[in-house]
Amino acid sequence: MDPLREVLLQAADSTAVRNLVQGAPVTRSVVARYIPGETERDAVAACSTLVGAGLSTTLDHLGEDTTDLTRARAVRDAYRRVLSLLSDAGLTENGDCEVSVKLSAIGQALGPDGNKIALEHAHEICAAADAAGTTVTLDMEDHTTTDMTLAVLTDLRQDYPWVGAVLQAYLYRTEGDCKDLAGEGSRVRLCKGAYREPETVAYSEKRDVDLAYVRCAKILMAGKGRPMLATHDPRMIDIGGALAVQNRRPQGSYEFQMLYGIRTEEQRRLASTGETMRVYVPYGADWYGYFMRRLAERPANLGFFVRSMMSNR
Ligand code: FDA
């Protein structure tokens, strides 16, 4: 793995660095590039603007590794509130806006009962999404949680067959998971993977990750489910388009997805060609881990961030 990426992903787990970065006066203006705001109102406003521009969205209430039950319940309630607000604003029609959920934010990390608690909370969020007429996608965290997350997915899909999940191409196991989840009704968001993983479970070289991404995309695009190609990589996007033609997939039977604030012109260009382009919109006060993973993906962003901090000292 790139040493700078390694350091940044380590910093994502460090409380000392978290305090330094979150306390820096300039940080918020830099963070705003990736996160439209802290409140539900900010989130709904961002979705409204994007939908107005012909894009779809998935909202993520920021926060991960929740270690107390009260907090996990608060995150569940935040999802229920924002789904209701999206629905009231007419933004859930046709699944224009859905939500993405990290199981660690709703209780998965709460000891031996964590998985059960996360499943209960996820059920309640799915019920709210169902009432609002939209869907839920489970984010994927580090590899120690993959089996648990896929088990929760299977459980939720018994009541809500439209629940989707993220698969990370950098994990050696993922081609197999793609085969398992390529069937009718399945929704899979394929990404490269953003966590610091050991070489025993994941490819570390970019070239290997890219090749794995293509192999996984081929499986999903040839299947009967709804592939969601989550990437900013121009080569992956071209290959996704070619796979759609090869598999005679009409536009709308698959999606391209990108993160809020990254390659925004390309997002609009793809939407203007008739592709479904969904933007992942994170909101909330607990932005540190998400922000550090975005810095780790692109050293140029780190330079921008450090220069901004220095010029404001
Ligand atoms: P790659 O990192 O190779 O970048 C390709 C090009 O995209 C770069 O050259 C640059 O032009 C641009 N780019 C990429 N990142 C950028 C950045 N931060 N700033 C500016 N430009 C950038 N991961 C995970 O482990 N679990 C998850 O649940 C999710 N969920 C998720 C949802 C969605 C909708 C997306 C788009 C991504 C995720 N991810 C994720 C993150 C994903 O795993 C991956 O880390 C990033 O998408 C970066 O990988 P790319 O495919 O964009 O390629």
Residues whose N, C-alpha, C, O or C-beta is under 5 A from the ligand:
A	BS01	FDA	D139 M140 V166 Q168 C191 K192 G193 A194 Y195 A230 T231 H232 D233 Q257 M258 L259 I262 Y280 R294 E297 R298
